[in-house]
């Protein structure tokens, strides 16, 4: 699903979902999200996901999931509020974010 119209002031970001994260997306494995270039960060991307899948999904991502941006695992402060989470992670056109489910051992 693509949100918003593409313009010269926007970028496209691919989001991939795996494992339990897909429960929130009705088994959808990927979205292409358009973000305004003035606010292209992880936090804004999560805000775009909220009306698609609800705020519980964003809270689940913040508390439980790993995040890999362009193949690089992101270390984020999970003690801050959802409203501040990920603001320091800048996204660019063509970025790929993978939402990695929590690992369970046995």
N, C-alpha and C positions, 0 to 999 in steps of 0.2 A: 504494500500500500504506500502511496506517495502522498504526503501532506503538503498543502500549499502549492502554489504555482512556482515553477522554476523561473528565476530572474537572475540578472547579472549580480544582484546583491544577495544571492543565496548559494548555499552549498548543499550537496547531497551526501548523506551518510548512510551506510548500510549497517543494520543491526541484525545480528544472528542470535537465535535462541536455541538452547540445548536443554535436554533433561527436564527437570521439574519446571523450569521457566516457561516451557511450552504449555503447561497447564493453564497459565494465565492468558496465553495468546490463542487458545483454542487449537492447539497443535500447529500453529503457524510457525515456520522456522526462520522467517526473515522479513524485515521491513526496510524500505528505502525512505528516509526521512529528510525533508528539506528544512534547513535552518538558515536564519538570517545571518549574514557574515559578521554583523556587529556583535552578535551574542552566541557565536558558535562554540559552545563548550558542553561538557558532559551534562551539567545541570540543565541546560536548556533542552538538550535531547531528552532527558528524563521527563521534563515538563511536557514535551510533545507526546510522550508515550502514555501519560496519565489519562487523557480522555479516551485513548484507544483501549486500554486494559485496566484502568482504575489505579487509585493511589496505593492500594495494597501491593500491587506489582512493583511499584517503585520502591516501596518500603522493603519488600522482599529482596530486591536487587541490592539495596544499600546494606542490609543486614547480613545477607547470606551468600551472595554470589561473587565470584571473581569476575573481573573485567579485563579484557585484553583489547587494547587499541592498536590496530595495525600490527598484530602479532606480538605486542609487548604488554606483559602483565602490568596492571596499574596498582600501585600501593596508595590507598586512599584512607583518609581519616574517617572512620565509620562512627565516631563519637559525636560528630556535628549533626546539625539538623538536616533533614531532607532538603530544605530550602537552600542550604549552603553546599550540600554534598556535590562534589565534582566541578565546582566553578573554576578550579585551577587547571583542569584538563581541557586544553584547546583542541578543537576539531577543525579539520580542513576538508576541502572538497575531495571526495573519494575515500574518506576515512572509513575504516571497518571496525565496528565494535562487536566483540563477541561476549555474550553473557554466559559465563561458565557456572554451572550448577555447583552447589556445595559438594565437597567430596566426603563420602562416608566410607569408613573402613569396616572390616569384618574379619 
